[in-house]
């Protein structure tokens, strides 16, 4: 299958909400819409701003979602932080996740990152991603080294 990975637009927010809701117990649909609306077009985003990526299958359905943000780690240097990474596919989990990881890897390499850190996902992942202190922690998630 061929999947398309792109940054989320306001038009996709409602369709992507069931995916993000898995990792965001306290997030309402209205708050999610507001968050997606403030992201704006990729051309206007600051370089270290959060981005939401969605994966569409050939039929146009959203089957994956990731939230990413560029950051720096005192040990590993520039990295791409991924506090939320969700795949919803019964038939091709590896294909959907592979497409999403491939896009994140490309973004990380283009941004001079040495690694990607995928956070452990749970019901509190949305609340954790808002807190700057969780970006500073070293003891959570899985790190993919690049290069």
C-alpha positions as CSV (number, residue, x, y, z in Angstrom):
1,X,0.0,0.0,0.0
2,X,1.0,3.6,-0.6
3,X,0.5,6.0,2.3
4,X,0.6,9.8,2.3
5,X,2.1,11.5,5.3
6,X,1.5,15.3,5.7
7,X,1.1,17.9,8.4
8,X,-2.5,18.1,9.7
9,X,-4.8,20.8,8.5
10,X,-7.8,22.2,10.3
11,X,-10.0,20.2,7.9
12,X,-8.6,16.9,9.2
13,X,-8.8,17.7,12.9
14,X,-12.2,16.1,13.5
15,X,-11.2,12.9,11.6
16,X,-7.9,12.7,13.5
17,X,-9.4,13.2,16.9
18,X,-10.3,9.6,17.7
19,X,-6.6,8.7,17.2
20,X,-5.2,11.4,19.5
21,X,-8.0,10.8,22.0
22,X,-6.3,7.5,22.8
23,X,-3.4,9.3,24.3
24,X,-5.3,12.4,25.5
25,X,-7.9,11.5,28.1
26,X,-8.4,15.1,29.1
27,X,-8.5,16.6,25.6
28,X,-11.8,17.7,24.3
29,X,-12.7,17.9,20.6
30,X,-12.9,21.7,20.9
31,X,-9.5,22.0,22.4
32,X,-8.0,19.7,19.7
33,X,-9.6,21.9,17.0
34,X,-8.0,25.0,18.7
35,X,-4.6,23.3,18.9
36,X,-4.7,22.2,15.2
37,X,-5.9,25.7,14.2
38,X,-3.0,27.4,15.9
39,X,-0.5,25.2,14.1
40,X,-1.1,27.1,10.8
41,X,0.5,26.4,7.5
42,X,4.0,24.7,7.7
43,X,5.5,27.7,5.9
44,X,4.6,30.0,8.8
45,X,5.7,27.7,11.7
46,X,8.8,28.5,13.7
47,X,11.5,25.9,13.1
48,X,11.1,24.3,16.6
49,X,7.3,24.4,16.7
50,X,5.2,21.4,17.3
51,X,3.9,19.6,14.3
52,X,1.1,17.0,13.9
53,X,1.6,14.5,11.2
54,X,-1.1,12.3,9.8
55,X,-0.9,9.2,7.6
56,X,-3.6,8.6,5.0
57,X,-4.3,5.3,3.3
58,X,-5.1,5.1,-0.4
59,X,-8.8,5.6,0.4
60,X,-8.0,8.8,2.2
61,X,-8.7,7.5,5.7
62,X,-6.4,8.6,8.5
63,X,-4.6,5.6,10.0
64,X,-1.7,7.2,11.9
65,X,-0.8,10.3,13.8
66,X,2.3,11.7,15.4
67,X,3.2,14.9,17.3
68,X,6.8,16.1,16.9
69,X,8.9,18.9,18.2
70,X,12.6,19.7,17.6
71,X,14.7,20.0,20.8
72,X,18.1,19.7,22.2
73,X,19.4,17.0,24.6
74,X,22.5,17.7,26.7
75,X,23.9,14.2,25.9
76,X,22.6,13.6,22.4
77,X,22.5,17.1,20.9
78,X,19.7,18.1,18.5
79,X,16.9,15.6,18.4
80,X,13.3,15.2,17.3
81,X,11.0,14.5,20.2
82,X,7.8,12.5,19.4
83,X,5.6,12.5,22.5
84,X,2.6,11.0,20.6
85,X,2.9,8.3,17.9
86,X,-0.3,6.3,17.1
87,X,-1.0,3.8,14.4
88,X,-4.6,2.5,13.8
89,X,-4.4,-0.3,11.3
90,X,-5.5,-3.9,11.6
91,X,-4.2,-4.9,8.2
92,X,-0.9,-3.0,7.8
93,X,0.5,-1.7,11.0
94,X,4.0,-2.0,9.8
95,X,3.3,-0.1,6.6
96,X,1.5,2.8,8.4
97,X,4.2,3.0,11.1
98,X,7.0,2.7,8.5
99,X,5.6,5.6,6.5
100,X,5.3,7.8,9.5
101,X,8.7,6.9,10.9
102,X,10.2,7.5,7.4
103,X,8.7,11.0,7.3
104,X,9.9,11.8,10.9
105,X,13.3,10.5,10.1
106,X,13.5,12.7,7.0
107,X,12.4,15.7,9.1
108,X,15.0,14.9,11.7
109,X,17.9,14.4,9.3
110,X,17.0,17.7,7.4
111,X,17.0,19.5,10.8
112,X,20.4,18.1,11.8
113,X,19.1,15.8,14.5
114,X,21.2,13.0,15.8
115,X,18.3,11.0,17.2
116,X,14.5,10.7,17.4
117,X,12.9,10.0,20.8
118,X,9.6,8.3,20.8
119,X,7.9,8.8,24.2
120,X,6.0,6.0,25.9
121,X,2.3,6.5,25.1
122,X,-0.3,6.5,27.8
123,X,-3.6,8.2,28.7
124,X,-1.7,11.2,30.0
125,X,0.5,11.8,26.9
126,X,-1.3,14.9,25.9
127,X,-0.8,16.5,29.3
128,X,2.8,15.5,29.4
129,X,3.6,17.0,26.0
130,X,2.5,20.4,27.2
131,X,4.9,20.4,30.2
132,X,8.4,21.7,29.3
133,X,9.8,19.6,32.1
134,X,8.9,16.3,30.2
135,X,10.9,17.4,27.2
136,X,13.9,17.8,29.5
137,X,13.6,14.3,31.0
138,X,16.0,11.6,29.8
139,X,14.3,8.6,31.4
140,X,11.3,7.9,29.1
141,X,10.7,6.6,25.7
142,X,12.8,4.9,23.1
143,X,15.6,6.7,21.2
144,X,16.3,6.0,17.5
145,X,19.9,7.0,16.6
146,X,20.4,8.6,13.2
147,X,23.4,8.6,10.9
